[in-house]
Amino acid sequence: MSPDYRVEGSDEPDSPGSDDAETRECVVGDTLHGSRLDKALVSFVPEFSRSHLQTLVDGGHVTVDGRAITTASRKVLAGQRIAVELVPTPESQAFRPEDVPLSVLFEDDHLLVIDKAAGVVVHPAAGNWSGTILNGLLAHHKAAATLPRAGIVHRLDKDTSGLMVVGKSLQAVTALVREIAARNVHRQYLAIAHGVPRSDTLRIEAPIGRDPQSRVRMAVVASGKPAMTDVQVLVHSDTFSGLRCTLHTGRTHQIRVHLASRGHPLVGDAVYGGSNVLGMQRQALHAQRLAFEHPILGTPLEFIAEPPADFVAAWKQITPGH
């Protein structure tokens, strides 16, 4: 029986993450006769996922007998020659230095504290493989390339603004991770929510996990991880509240989920039921205060970041006598 394919040439293939795209050619064997093009590609380019190979087909990077084919379901025939330009995956190119502006409020040999702008992604992920805080850190100092996640020890959502601490050495990263787990890193946020809580202060203690109805959302679910948020009403109008939220845990979307679960979704937070009002086109959440002991020196550190202009303008609209 003929093999599934025959690879042309004797050169060893480059790794999937190499800078220069390799072109690989093969001839379809008898057992792949009549198979889909993307299935044939998987059989002789196994180091790439089928979904990525489909994107290469869509992008015109695959030819059959010299003709570009852009339909992954196209049937291939025994004896046909397939050539594929192995363009690197976005993932393989994600962890690269980029000139991403970082608003650095404090920096020494061990850590830096930054004031993240709204709309900036912290860590590369699907849909945002470049232009992230991680890319900026890799350009900011060489040691970042040797650290897990370039020293990032906690994250802010893309549309949340405010303070983050980042380790610059493995010793500092390890210590910061431990302090966060021990709840010794104190984080306070300003938020603008729909409605007015019945009490000026409340503690929301409810477990958070993946929403069983939607993979892009989190939710209060019995099987979730313990989560606790203290909420204080600072100002309010008849229909909106300006809040100070103190995190005691750091679950994904914690403040957004906890407030929405009490009927007070954040202004601008469409994922959890908020509306774009008061001029906000993003969730009205700002990491205002960050306090912790220096992970190496043990000295107390505290930082305050004033919210950006869109948040300030929205806050003023709900402040009595503004």
N, C-alpha and C positions, 0 to 999 in steps of 0.2 A: 504494500500500500504506500502511496506517495505521502510524504510529510505534509503537515498542515500548511507549511510555508517554507520558503528558502530565503534566508537573509543574504542579500548581495553585499559583497565586500568583506574584508577581514578585520577592519578596524574595530577596536573595542568602543562601545557607545559611551558617550559622556554621561555624567550623572544628570538626573532631571533638573538639578538646580544650577547647572553651568550657565555662564553668562551668554555663550554663543549657542545658537540653536543648531542642533545636529539634524541632518536629513538622513533618515533611514529608509531603505528600500527592501522590498521582498516580493517574492512571486507566490501567488495563491496556490496552495496545494489542493489535491482532490477532496480531502475531507472538509475543507472550508468552501467548496463550490456551492454557490447559492446562499451563502451566509450574508448577513448584514455587514456593511462596511465597518461599522464601529466594533462589531464582534470580532471581525478579522484583525482589526488594529490591536484589540486587547490581547490577542493570542501571540503577537510578536512584539508588542511594546508593553509588557506586563507591569513595568514600573510606574506607569501612569494610570490613573483611574479612568474608568469608562466615560464618566461625565466630562473629564478634561479632554479626552480624545474627541468626544463629540463637539466640544467647543473649537478644537483645532479644525475639524471638518467644517463647522459653520463658518470659521474664519478664512477658509480657502487655503489651508495649509496642507491639504491632502490631495494627491493626484492619483488617478487610475489610468495606466497606459498613457501618461503624459497630460491627461485632461483633468483640470481641477474639478473635484466633486464636492458639493456643499450639502449633500443630503446623507445623513448618517445611516438611514435605513436602506440606502441603495444596495442592491444585491451584487456580490462580486463573483467572478467566474474563475475556475481553475485556469492557471496560466497567465492571468492578468498580473501586471506589475504595479504594485502600490508603493508610493513614496509619501512619506510624512515628515514635515518639518516639525521637530520636537521643540516647540517654543516652551520656555520654562513656565511652570505654573505660577500664578500670582503668589501662592504661599512661599515658593522657593525664593522669591524676590522681595519678600516682605521685610525681612530683618536686615535692612540696609540703612546706613546713615543718610539722613536727609536734612536739609536746612529748614527744619520746622521751628518757628519762633517759640521760645520758652520764656515765660515771664518768671524769672527766678527772684524770689524774695529773700532767700538765704542759701548759702552754700559754703561748705568746708570740705575737708578731705574725705568725709564719711557720708555726707548726705546733702541733699538739696530739697528745698521746699519751693514749689511752683504754684502759680495762680493760673489754673487752666481756663482758657476761654471757652465759652459755649460753642458747640458745633465741632469741637476737635475730639477725635477718637483717641483713647488712651493706648489701646493695644490692637495690632492688626487682626482683622477678622474678615469674614466673607463680606464683600462689598466695600471694605475699607482696608486695602492691603498696603496703602502708603499714606504719607502725610499725618502719621500718628505721633503721639507723645513718645512712644518707644523709638520711632525713627529719629526724632529730634534728640533723644538722649544718646543714641549711638553716635551722632555727630558731635554732641556736646562734650563728651569725654571718652577716651579710649577704653577705659576699664569697663564701661557699660557692656561691651561685647562679650565680656567674660562672666557676666552675672545672669542669673535666671531672670527672664523678662526684662533685661537691661536695668534691673534694680527696682522695678515697680512692685510695690508691696500691697497696694490697694488701688482701686479704680474709681473713677467717676463716670457716670453715663455720658454719652456723647454730648447731649444737650444740657448737661448740668455744668455750671461754672464753679470755680473756686479752688480751694487749697488741696494739694497733694504733697505727701512726703515721699521721697525716692532715695533708696540706698545707693551709695557709690562704691562700697566695698562689700565683699561677701560677709564679713563680720557684721557690718551695719545692717545688711539685708536680713541676715539671720536673726539679729536682735530685734529689729523692727517687727518682723513677722511674729515673733514670740510675744512682743508687747501688745500687738494688735489682738492676738488670740487671747491674751490675758486681760483684755479690755482696759489697758493702761494708756492707750492712745485716744484722746478725747476729741470727738468731732461734733461740731454743731453746725446746723444748716438754717438758712432762712428759706421760707416757702410761702407761696401765696396759693390759697386753696379756695375752692367753691364752698359757700356756706359758712356758718359760724358754729363752732363746737359749743355744746351746752355749758361746758366748764372751761374756765380760763387755763386750767392745767389738766392734763390727762396723761396717763401711761397706757400705751397700746402694747400688749404682750400677746402675740399671736404667731404661730409657726408659719413660715413661708417656704413654698416649694413651687415647682413648675406647675403652671395652670394645666389641668388635664384636658381642657378644651382648646388650648392654643399654645404652641411651643414658643411663641415670641413673648408670652406674658408669664409673670409670676403671680401667685395668688396665696391667700391664707388657706392652707390645707392642713388637715390633721396629721398627715405624714411628713410635713415640712420640717425644716430646721428651726429651733427656737429663735425668736426675734423679739427685740424690745426697743421701743422708741418712746421717749418722753416728748410731749408737745406742750408748748406754752403759747397762748394767744397774746400777741403784742399789740396789734391794731386790728380793727375790723370795720366794715361798712355793713349795710343790711344784708349783703349777698356774698361778700368775700372776707377772708381772714388772712392777716399777715402773721405767720407763725415762726417760732424758733423750735427746731427739732433737734433733740440730742440722741445720737445713736449709742446704744449699749451693745449692739451686735452689728455686723456688716453684711447682711444678706443682700443679694441682688435685688435692686429696685425697692429696698426696704421701706423708705419713707413714702414713696409713691403708692406702694401696695397697702401699707398700713392705713394711710389717710383715706384712700379710696374705699377700703373695707368699712370705714366708719361713715361713708357717705360724703366725704370731703376730698374728691380728687383734685390734684394740682391743676391750676390754671394752665392751659396750653398742653396738657398731657393727654393727647387723644387716645393713647394706648389704654389708659385706665379711666376713661370717661370724662376727662377735662375738655374745656372748650378754649379756642383761641380768642380770648377777650382781654381787655385792659392793654391791648397792644402787644401781648405776648404771642410769639409764634413758636415757642418751645415750652417745655415744662418749666414752671416758675420755681426753680430750685437752685440754691447757691450755697456751696460749702464755705461758710464764713469764718469759722474758728477751728484751729488745730492746735492741740497742746499735748506735749509728751516730754519725757526725759530723753536727753541726747543718748543714743544707743551705745556710745563709746565713753563719753565724758561724764555722763550722768547728770549734767546740768539741765534745769528745767527750761523748756522752750515753749513759747506761745506765739501764734501768728493770727492776725486778723486780715481778711481781704474784703474790701468793700465790693458790693455787687456791681455788675455792669449796668450800663445806661438803661437797657430795656427793662431790667428788673426794678431799678430805682423808679422809673417812670410809672410802672404798674403799681408799685408800693404806695407812691404818693397819692394815687387815685383812691385808695381805700383808707387813707389816713385822715381822721377827723380834722377839719379846719385847714386842709391843705390849700 
